[in-house]
Amino acid sequence: MNKCDKAVQYGKIYKLLGIRSQKKEGMMKKFFVIVIAGIFLSLSLVAAPVYAENVFDKIGDWWATRGKSDMEKNMILTQRKAARAAKEAEKEMNKTGKEMNKQFDKAFGK
């Protein structure tokens, strides 16, 4: 019996016993980890819309905090970020309200 015959025979035995090859198991584990990570990432992006700062916000923050002490800078930045987040939340609420009104009108034929 040569090596190829033994490999085929061992392959049949592994198949009968339900043993998978190590390479396939490693690939399956990586695949499932990637899929699960993708699901969590998509859920986190949908569940918590976060306002992303743009260049103009950063420039405005820099201009507002130049020449201030560290404590004043932190206070000003916190206030400005909170105001931006509130404005973004209000926009989202208005957007959701408009969508709901459209669906209501569509459902009840107005």
N, CA, C and O atoms as a GROMACS GRO file, in nm:
protein
  440
    1MET      N    1   0.085  -0.117   0.000
    1MET     CA    2   0.000   0.000   0.000
    1MET      C    3   0.089   0.123   0.000
    1MET      O    4   0.177   0.137   0.086
    2ASN      N    5   0.067   0.213  -0.096
    2ASN     CA    6   0.151   0.333  -0.102
    2ASN      C    7   0.087   0.445  -0.019
    2ASN      O    8  -0.019   0.427   0.042
    3LYS      N    9   0.154   0.562  -0.019
    3LYS     CA   10   0.108   0.673   0.064
    3LYS      C   11  -0.028   0.726   0.020
    3LYS      O   12  -0.111   0.763   0.104
    4CYS      N   13  -0.052   0.731  -0.110
    4CYS     CA   14  -0.180   0.781  -0.161
    4CYS      C   15  -0.295   0.692  -0.116
    4CYS      O   16  -0.400   0.742  -0.076
    5ASP      N   17  -0.275   0.563  -0.123
    5ASP     CA   18  -0.380   0.471  -0.079
    5ASP      C   19  -0.410   0.488   0.069
    5ASP      O   20  -0.525   0.484   0.111
    6LYS      N   21  -0.303   0.506   0.149
    6LYS     CA   22  -0.322   0.526   0.292
    6LYS      C   23  -0.398   0.656   0.320
    6LYS      O   24  -0.484   0.661   0.407
    7ALA      N   25  -0.364   0.762   0.244
    7ALA     CA   26  -0.432   0.890   0.263
    7ALA      C   27  -0.580   0.878   0.230
    7ALA      O   28  -0.664   0.932   0.301
    8VAL      N   29  -0.611   0.807   0.123
    8VAL     CA   30  -0.750   0.787   0.085
    8VAL      C   31  -0.822   0.706   0.191
    8VAL      O   32  -0.935   0.736   0.228
    9GLN      N   33  -0.753   0.603   0.241
    9GLN     CA   34  -0.813   0.518   0.343
    9GLN      C   35  -0.837   0.598   0.472
    9GLN      O   36  -0.943   0.585   0.533
   10TYR      N   37  -0.739   0.680   0.512
   10TYR     CA   38  -0.755   0.761   0.632
   10TYR      C   39  -0.866   0.865   0.612
   10TYR      O   40  -0.941   0.897   0.704
   11GLY      N   41  -0.874   0.917   0.492
   11GLY     CA   42  -0.980   1.013   0.462
   11GLY      C   43  -1.116   0.951   0.477
   11GLY      O   44  -1.208   1.014   0.530
   12LYS      N   45  -1.132   0.828   0.432
   12LYS     CA   46  -1.260   0.758   0.446
   12LYS      C   47  -1.291   0.731   0.592
   12LYS      O   48  -1.406   0.742   0.635
   13ILE      N   49  -1.189   0.696   0.668
   13ILE     CA   50  -1.209   0.669   0.811
   13ILE      C   51  -1.251   0.797   0.882
   13ILE      O   52  -1.344   0.798   0.963
   14TYR      N   53  -1.180   0.906   0.852
   14TYR     CA   54  -1.215   1.034   0.914
   14TYR      C   55  -1.357   1.075   0.879
   14TYR      O   56  -1.431   1.129   0.961
   15LYS      N   57  -1.394   1.048   0.753
   15LYS     CA   58  -1.527   1.084   0.709
   15LYS      C   59  -1.633   1.001   0.782
   15LYS      O   60  -1.737   1.052   0.822
   16LEU      N   61  -1.605   0.871   0.798
   16LEU     CA   62  -1.698   0.783   0.869
   16LEU      C   63  -1.711   0.822   1.015
   16LEU      O   64  -1.820   0.814   1.073
   17LEU      N   65  -1.601   0.864   1.075
   17LEU     CA   66  -1.603   0.902   1.216
   17LEU      C   67  -1.654   1.045   1.238
   17LEU      O   68  -1.677   1.086   1.352
   18GLY      N   69  -1.671   1.120   1.130
   18GLY     CA   70  -1.719   1.258   1.143
   18GLY      C   71  -1.610   1.354   1.182
   18GLY      O   72  -1.640   1.461   1.237
   19ILE      N   73  -1.485   1.320   1.156
   19ILE     CA   74  -1.374   1.408   1.190
   19ILE      C   75  -1.342   1.493   1.067
   19ILE      O   76  -1.325   1.441   0.957
   20ARG      N   77  -1.334   1.622   1.089
   20ARG     CA   78  -1.301   1.713   0.979
   20ARG      C   79  -1.152   1.742   0.980
   20ARG      O   80  -1.083   1.719   1.079
   21SER      N   81  -1.106   1.791   0.870
   21SER     CA   82  -0.964   1.827   0.864
   21SER      C   83  -0.943   1.957   0.941
   21SER      O   84  -1.034   2.039   0.952
   22GLN      N   85  -0.824   1.976   0.992
   22GLN     CA   86  -0.791   2.095   1.070
   22GLN      C   87  -0.801   2.221   0.984
   22GLN      O   88  -0.841   2.326   1.034
   23LYS      N   89  -0.764   2.211   0.859
   23LYS     CA   90  -0.764   2.328   0.772
   23LYS      C   91  -0.907   2.379   0.750
   23LYS      O   92  -0.931   2.500   0.755
   24LYS      N   93  -1.001   2.287   0.727
   24LYS     CA   94  -1.140   2.328   0.708
   24LYS      C   95  -1.197   2.390   0.835
   24LYS      O   96  -1.270   2.489   0.828
   25GLU      N   97  -1.165   2.333   0.949
   25GLU     CA   98  -1.217   2.387   1.075
   25GLU      C   99  -1.164   2.527   1.100
   25GLU      O  100  -1.237   2.614   1.145
   26GLY      N  101  -1.036   2.548   1.070
   26GLY     CA  102  -0.978   2.681   1.088
   26GLY      C  103  -1.043   2.784   0.997
   26GLY      O  104  -1.068   2.897   1.038
   27MET      N  105  -1.070   2.744   0.874
   27MET     CA  106  -1.134   2.835   0.780
   27MET      C  107  -1.278   2.865   0.822
   27MET      O  108  -1.325   2.978   0.809
   28MET      N  109  -1.347   2.764   0.872
   28MET     CA  110  -1.485   2.784   0.917
   28MET      C  111  -1.489   2.878   1.036
   28MET      O  112  -1.576   2.965   1.044
   29LYS      N  113  -1.396   2.861   1.129
   29LYS     CA  114  -1.392   2.948   1.246
   29LYS      C  115  -1.368   3.093   1.204
   29LYS      O  116  -1.433   3.184   1.254
   30LYS      N  117  -1.274   3.114   1.113
   30LYS     CA  118  -1.245   3.249   1.065
   30LYS      C  119  -1.368   3.309   0.997
   30LYS      O  120  -1.400   3.426   1.017
   31PHE      N  121  -1.436   3.228   0.917
   31PHE     CA  122  -1.554   3.275   0.847
   31PHE      C  123  -1.662   3.318   0.947
   31PHE      O  124  -1.721   3.425   0.932
   32PHE      N  125  -1.688   3.236   1.047
   32PHE     CA  126  -1.791   3.269   1.144
   32PHE      C  127  -1.753   3.391   1.227
   32PHE      O  128  -1.839   3.472   1.262
   33VAL      N  129  -1.625   3.406   1.260
   33VAL     CA  130  -1.580   3.524   1.334
   33VAL      C  131  -1.603   3.650   1.251
   33VAL      O  132  -1.648   3.752   1.303
   34ILE      N  133  -1.573   3.643   1.122
   34ILE     CA  134  -1.592   3.758   1.035
   34ILE      C  135  -1.741   3.791   1.022
   34ILE      O  136  -1.779   3.908   1.026
   35VAL      N  137  -1.823   3.690   1.006
   35VAL     CA  138  -1.968   3.713   0.992
   35VAL      C  139  -2.025   3.774   1.120
   35VAL      O  140  -2.102   3.869   1.114
   36ILE      N  141  -1.988   3.721   1.234
   36ILE     CA  142  -2.039   3.772   1.362
   36ILE      C  143  -1.991   3.915   1.384
   36ILE      O  144  -2.068   3.999   1.430
   37ALA      N  145  -1.865   3.943   1.353
   37ALA     CA  146  -1.813   4.079   1.368
   37ALA      C  147  -1.888   4.175   1.276
   37ALA      O  148  -1.918   4.288   1.316
   38GLY      N  149  -1.917   4.132   1.156
   38GLY     CA  150  -1.994   4.216   1.064
   38GLY      C  151  -2.133   4.245   1.114
   38GLY      O  152  -2.182   4.357   1.101
   39ILE      N  153  -2.197   4.145   1.173
   39ILE     CA  154  -2.332   4.163   1.228
   39ILE      C  155  -2.328   4.264   1.343
   39ILE      O  156  -2.410   4.355   1.348
   40PHE      N  157  -2.233   4.247   1.435
   40PHE     CA  158  -2.225   4.340   1.548
   40PHE      C  159  -2.193   4.481   1.501
   40PHE      O  160  -2.247   4.578   1.554
   41LEU      N  161  -2.107   4.494   1.403
   41LEU     CA  162  -2.073   4.626   1.351
   41LEU      C  163  -2.194   4.693   1.288
   41LEU      O  164  -2.220   4.810   1.312
   42SER      N  165  -2.268   4.617   1.208
   42SER     CA  166  -2.386   4.676   1.144
   42SER      C  167  -2.492   4.712   1.247
   42SER      O  168  -2.558   4.816   1.234
   43LEU      N  169  -2.509   4.630   1.348
   43LEU     CA  170  -2.607   4.662   1.453
   43LEU      C  171  -2.566   4.785   1.532
   43LEU      O  172  -2.650   4.867   1.568
   44SER      N  173  -2.438   4.798   1.559
   44SER     CA  174  -2.393   4.913   1.636
   44SER      C  175  -2.407   5.041   1.555
   44SER      O  176  -2.434   5.147   1.612
   45LEU      N  177  -2.389   5.034   1.424
   45LEU     CA  178  -2.404   5.153   1.341
   45LEU      C  179  -2.550   5.193   1.328
   45LEU      O  180  -2.581   5.312   1.322
   46VAL      N  181  -2.639   5.096   1.324
   46VAL     CA  182  -2.781   5.125   1.310
   46VAL      C  183  -2.839   5.171   1.443
   46VAL      O  184  -2.921   5.263   1.446
   47ALA      N  185  -2.798   5.109   1.551
   47ALA     CA  186  -2.859   5.135   1.681
   47ALA      C  187  -2.822   5.273   1.736
   47ALA      O  188  -2.904   5.336   1.804
   48ALA      N  189  -2.702   5.320   1.709
   48ALA     CA  190  -2.659   5.445   1.768
   48ALA      C  191  -2.599   5.537   1.663
   48ALA      O  192  -2.478   5.538   1.643
   49PRO      N  193  -2.684   5.614   1.595
   49PRO     CA  194  -2.627   5.706   1.497
   49PRO      C  195  -2.547   5.814   1.569
   49PRO      O  196  -2.600   5.884   1.655
   50VAL      N  197  -2.424   5.826   1.534
   50VAL     CA  198  -2.334   5.919   1.600
   50VAL      C  199  -2.300   6.029   1.501
   50VAL      O  200  -2.274   6.003   1.384
   51TYR      N  201  -2.299   6.151   1.550
   51TYR     CA  202  -2.265   6.263   1.466
   51TYR      C  203  -2.115   6.261   1.443
   51TYR      O  204  -2.037   6.259   1.538
   52ALA      N  205  -2.075   6.262   1.318
   52ALA     CA  206  -1.933   6.263   1.284
   52ALA      C  207  -1.890   6.407   1.262
   52ALA      O  208  -1.952   6.480   1.184
   53GLU      N  209  -1.784   6.447   1.329
   53GLU     CA  210  -1.734   6.583   1.312
   53GLU      C  211  -1.671   6.599   1.176
   53GLU      O  212  -1.606   6.508   1.125
   54ASN      N  213  -1.690   6.714   1.117
   54ASN     CA  214  -1.626   6.741   0.990
   54ASN      C  215  -1.517   6.846   1.010
   54ASN      O  216  -1.494   6.892   1.121
   55VAL      N  217  -1.452   6.881   0.903
   55VAL     CA  218  -1.339   6.973   0.911
   55VAL      C  219  -1.384   7.110   0.961
   55VAL      O  220  -1.313   7.174   1.039
   56PHE      N  221  -1.501   7.154   0.918
   56PHE     CA  222  -1.548   7.286   0.959
   56PHE      C  223  -1.576   7.292   1.110
   56PHE      O  224  -1.552   7.395   1.173
   57ASP      N  225  -1.626   7.183   1.165
   57ASP     CA  226  -1.647   7.179   1.310
   57ASP      C  227  -1.515   7.187   1.384
   57ASP      O  228  -1.503   7.258   1.484
   58LYS      N  229  -1.416   7.114   1.335
   58LYS     CA  230  -1.285   7.116   1.400
   58LYS      C  231  -1.221   7.255   1.393
   58LYS      O  232  -1.160   7.300   1.490
   59ILE      N  233  -1.235   7.320   1.279
   59ILE     CA  234  -1.179   7.456   1.265
   59ILE      C  235  -1.252   7.551   1.358
   59ILE      O  236  -1.189   7.635   1.424
   60GLY      N  237  -1.384   7.540   1.364
   60GLY     CA  238  -1.461   7.624   1.455
   60GLY      C  239  -1.424   7.601   1.600
   60GLY      O  240  -1.416   7.695   1.679
   61ASP      N  241  -1.404   7.475   1.637
   61ASP     CA  242  -1.363   7.443   1.773
   61ASP      C  243  -1.225   7.501   1.804
   61ASP      O  244  -1.202   7.556   1.911
   62TRP      N  245  -1.136   7.490   1.709
   62TRP     CA  246  -1.001   7.545   1.728
   62TRP      C  247  -1.010   7.696   1.748
   62TRP      O  248  -0.946   7.751   1.837
   63TRP      N  249  -1.090   7.763   1.665
   63TRP     CA  250  -1.102   7.907   1.673
   63TRP      C  251  -1.164   7.949   1.807
   63TRP      O  252  -1.123   8.049   1.866
   64ALA      N  253  -1.261   7.874   1.853
   64ALA     CA  254  -1.329   7.908   1.978
   64ALA      C  255  -1.241   7.883   2.100
   64ALA      O  256  -1.260   7.947   2.203
   65THR      N  257  -1.147   7.791   2.090
   65THR     CA  258  -1.068   7.755   2.209
   65THR      C  259  -0.926   7.808   2.206
   65THR      O  260  -0.849   7.783   2.300
   66ARG      N  261  -0.888   7.881   2.104
   66ARG     CA  262  -0.750   7.929   2.101
   66ARG      C  263  -0.733   8.035   2.209
   66ARG      O  264  -0.817   8.123   2.227
   67GLY      N  265  -0.621   8.024   2.281
   67GLY     CA  266  -0.590   8.118   2.388
   67GLY      C  267  -0.659   8.090   2.519
   67GLY      O  268  -0.650   8.171   2.611
   68LYS      N  269  -0.728   7.979   2.531
   68LYS     CA  270  -0.800   7.945   2.654
   68LYS      C  271  -0.718   7.845   2.736
   68LYS      O  272  -0.629   7.778   2.684
   69SER      N  273  -0.750   7.836   2.864
   69SER     CA  274  -0.685   7.736   2.948
   69SER      C  275  -0.743   7.599   2.917
   69SER      O  276  -0.846   7.588   2.850
   70ASP      N  277  -0.677   7.495   2.965
   70ASP     CA  278  -0.723   7.359   2.936
   70ASP      C  279  -0.864   7.334   2.987
   70ASP      O  280  -0.945   7.270   2.920
   71MET      N  281  -0.894   7.383   3.106
   71MET     CA  282  -1.026   7.361   3.162
   71MET      C  283  -1.133   7.433   3.080
   71MET      O  284  -1.240   7.378   3.055
   72GLU      N  285  -1.104   7.556   3.038
   72GLU     CA  286  -1.199   7.630   2.954
   72GLU      C  287  -1.217   7.561   2.818
   72GLU      O  288  -1.328   7.554   2.767
   73LYS      N  289  -1.107   7.511   2.761
   73LYS     CA  290  -1.115   7.440   2.633
   73LYS      C  291  -1.207   7.319   2.643
   73LYS      O  292  -1.295   7.300   2.559
   74ASN      N  293  -1.186   7.238   2.747
   74ASN     CA  294  -1.269   7.119   2.765
   74ASN      C  295  -1.416   7.155   2.782
   74ASN      O  296  -1.504   7.088   2.727
   75MET      N  297  -1.443   7.262   2.858
   75MET     CA  298  -1.580   7.304   2.880
   75MET      C  299  -1.645   7.352   2.749
   75MET      O  300  -1.758   7.315   2.718
   76ILE      N  301  -1.573   7.433   2.673
   76ILE     CA  302  -1.626   7.484   2.547
   76ILE      C  303  -1.648   7.371   2.448
   76ILE      O  304  -1.752   7.365   2.383
   77LEU      N  305  -1.551   7.280   2.436
   77LEU     CA  306  -1.564   7.168   2.343
   77LEU      C  307  -1.681   7.078   2.379
   77LEU      O  308  -1.754   7.032   2.291
   78THR      N  309  -1.698   7.053   2.508
   78THR     CA  310  -1.809   6.969   2.554
   78THR      C  311  -1.943   7.034   2.520
   78THR      O  312  -2.035   6.967   2.474
   79GLN      N  313  -1.954   7.164   2.544
   79GLN     CA  314  -2.079   7.235   2.513
   79GLN      C  315  -2.108   7.233   2.364
   79GLN      O  316  -2.222   7.210   2.323
   80ARG      N  317  -2.006   7.257   2.283
   80ARG     CA  318  -2.026   7.260   2.138
   80ARG      C  319  -2.063   7.122   2.085
   80ARG      O  320  -2.150   7.110   1.998
   81LYS      N  321  -1.998   7.018   2.136
   81LYS     CA  322  -2.031   6.882   2.092
   81LYS      C  323  -2.173   6.843   2.134
   81LYS      O  324  -2.245   6.780   2.057
   82ALA      N  325  -2.212   6.882   2.255
   82ALA     CA  326  -2.348   6.853   2.301
   82ALA      C  327  -2.451   6.926   2.214
   82ALA      O  328  -2.555   6.869   2.180
   83ALA      N  329  -2.422   7.050   2.179
   83ALA     CA  330  -2.514   7.126   2.094
   83ALA      C  331  -2.525   7.061   1.956
   83ALA      O  332  -2.635   7.053   1.901
   84ARG      N  333  -2.414   7.016   1.901
   84ARG     CA  334  -2.417   6.949   1.770
   84ARG      C  335  -2.496   6.819   1.777
   84ARG      O  336  -2.574   6.788   1.687
   85ALA      N  337  -2.473   6.744   1.885
   85ALA     CA  338  -2.545   6.616   1.900
   85ALA      C  339  -2.695   6.640   1.914
   85ALA      O  340  -2.775   6.564   1.858
   86ALA      N  341  -2.734   6.744   1.988
   86ALA     CA  342  -2.876   6.775   2.004
   86ALA      C  343  -2.936   6.817   1.870
   86ALA      O  344  -3.048   6.776   1.837
   87LYS      N  345  -2.864   6.896   1.794
   87LYS     CA  346  -2.912   6.939   1.662
   87LYS      C  347  -2.929   6.820   1.569
   87LYS      O  348  -3.027   6.811   1.495
   88GLU      N  349  -2.833   6.728   1.572
   88GLU     CA  350  -2.840   6.608   1.488
   88GLU      C  351  -2.956   6.519   1.530
   88GLU      O  352  -3.026   6.464   1.446
   89ALA      N  353  -2.978   6.506   1.662
   89ALA     CA  354  -3.090   6.425   1.711
   89ALA      C  355  -3.223   6.488   1.668
   89ALA      O  356  -3.316   6.416   1.632
   90GLU      N  357  -3.231   6.621   1.672
   90GLU     CA  358  -3.353   6.688   1.629
   90GLU      C  359  -3.378   6.664   1.480
   90GLU      O  360  -3.492   6.641   1.439
   91LYS      N  361  -3.272   6.668   1.399
   91LYS     CA  362  -3.286   6.640   1.256
   91LYS      C  363  -3.338   6.498   1.233
   91LYS      O  364  -3.426   6.475   1.151
   92GLU      N  365  -3.281   6.403   1.307
   92GLU     CA  366  -3.324   6.263   1.294
   92GLU      C  367  -3.470   6.247   1.334
   92GLU      O  368  -3.545   6.174   1.269
   93MET      N  369  -3.511   6.315   1.443
   93MET     CA  370  -3.650   6.306   1.486
   93MET      C  371  -3.743   6.364   1.380
   93MET      O  372  -3.848   6.307   1.352
   94ASN      N  373  -3.705   6.477   1.323
   94ASN     CA  374  -3.788   6.538   1.218
   94ASN      C  375  -3.796   6.446   1.096
   94ASN      O  376  -3.903   6.431   1.037
   95LYS      N  377  -3.684   6.386   1.061
   95LYS     CA  378  -3.681   6.294   0.946
   95LYS      C  379  -3.771   6.174   0.972
   95LYS      O  380  -3.848   6.134   0.885
   96THR      N  381  -3.761   6.118   1.092
   96THR     CA  382  -3.845   6.003   1.128
   96THR      C  383  -3.992   6.042   1.129
   96THR      O  384  -4.077   5.965   1.084
   97GLY      N  385  -4.022   6.162   1.182
   97GLY     CA  386  -4.161   6.209   1.185
   97GLY      C  387  -4.218   6.225   1.045
   97GLY      O  388  -4.333   6.187   1.020
   98LYS      N  389  -4.139   6.280   0.954
   98LYS     CA  390  -4.186   6.296   0.816
   98LYS      C  391  -4.212   6.160   0.752
   98LYS      O  392  -4.311   6.142   0.681
   99GLU      N  393  -4.122   6.064   0.776
   99GLU     CA  394  -4.141   5.930   0.721
   99GLU      C  395  -4.268   5.865   0.777
   99GLU      O  396  -4.343   5.800   0.704
  100MET      N  397  -4.290   5.884   0.906
  100MET     CA  398  -4.410   5.826   0.967
  100MET      C  399  -4.536   5.891   0.910
  100MET      O  400  -4.636   5.823   0.886
  101ASN      N  401  -4.532   6.023   0.888
  101ASN     CA  402  -4.648   6.091   0.828
  101ASN      C  403  -4.674   6.040   0.688
  101ASN      O  404  -4.790   6.021   0.650
  102LYS      N  405  -4.569   6.017   0.611
  102LYS     CA  406  -4.586   5.964   0.476
  102LYS      C  407  -4.651   5.825   0.480
  102LYS      O  408  -4.742   5.796   0.403
  103GLN      N  409  -4.603   5.741   0.572
  103GLN     CA  410  -4.660   5.607   0.585
  103GLN      C  411  -4.805   5.612   0.632
  103GLN      O  412  -4.888   5.535   0.586
  104PHE      N  413  -4.833   5.703   0.724
  104PHE     CA  414  -4.971   5.719   0.773
  104PHE      C  415  -5.062   5.763   0.660
  104PHE      O  416  -5.171   5.707   0.641
  105ASP      N  417  -5.017   5.863   0.584
  105ASP     CA  418  -5.098   5.912   0.472
  105ASP      C  419  -5.117   5.802   0.367
  105ASP      O  420  -5.225   5.789   0.309
  106LYS      N  421  -5.013   5.726   0.344
  106LYS     CA  422  -5.022   5.617   0.246
  106LYS      C  423  -5.119   5.509   0.295
  106LYS      O  424  -5.196   5.454   0.216
  107ALA      N  425  -5.113   5.479   0.423
  107ALA     CA  426  -5.197   5.373   0.478
  107ALA      C  427  -5.344   5.413   0.482
  107ALA      O  428  -5.433   5.331   0.457
  108PHE      N  429  -5.371   5.540   0.513
  108PHE     CA  430  -5.510   5.584   0.529
  108PHE      C  431  -5.560   5.670   0.413
  108PHE      O  432  -5.669   5.726   0.419
  109GLY      N  433  -5.480   5.680   0.308
  109GLY     CA  434  -5.525   5.742   0.184
  109GLY      C  435  -5.550   5.891   0.190
  109GLY      O  436  -5.646   5.939   0.130
  110LYS      N  437  -5.469   5.965   0.259
  110LYS     CA  438  -5.486   6.110   0.262
  110LYS      C  439  -5.397   6.175   0.161
  110LYS      O  440  -5.397   6.298   0.148
   0.00000   0.00000   0.00000
